[in-house]
Amino acid sequence: MAAPMAHLNCEDFAEFQELLRVMRTIDDRIVHELNTTVPTASFVGKIDASQTCKELHQSLAEAHESRDRIIKSCIAQTSSVVKTLQEERKKSLENITLLKRLRKEQTKLKLMQSELNVEEVVNDRSWKVFNERCRAHYKPPKSQ
């Protein structure tokens, strides 16, 4: 599920997290998806598991790439804001409002960076489940 970059709002961390939550739906439902689409040994002849696994692999890879792009884009935007605020802060050391804004942006940047770690865990879990169920039906290209 690719989210449009035009709707990306890095200013509001709660909105950023909600977007990621919605985009992680494919990962949250992978076990159900595999259970309903990849046959067990007794149903092997009735469903084309290789095609199903190939499509699921492609969907997972696209979802992971899309989320990675969004997270890194927001980190870059927020880093730029932090850098600008740090420069302003050097010129105006006594400005408390500026200091509060800088700290708020630094906190948001740390939270966004921690989303990369969350993303790694989510992706690893999804690929593990995918490989357990699909390894006999589909061999993905070596890029993953």
Secondary structure as UniProt FT lines:
FT   HELIX           5..7
FT   HELIX           13..23
FT   HELIX           25..28
FT   HELIX           30..37
FT   HELIX           41..46
FT   HELIX           49..91
FT   TURN            93..94
FT   HELIX           96..134
FT   TURN            135..137
FT   TURN            142..143
//
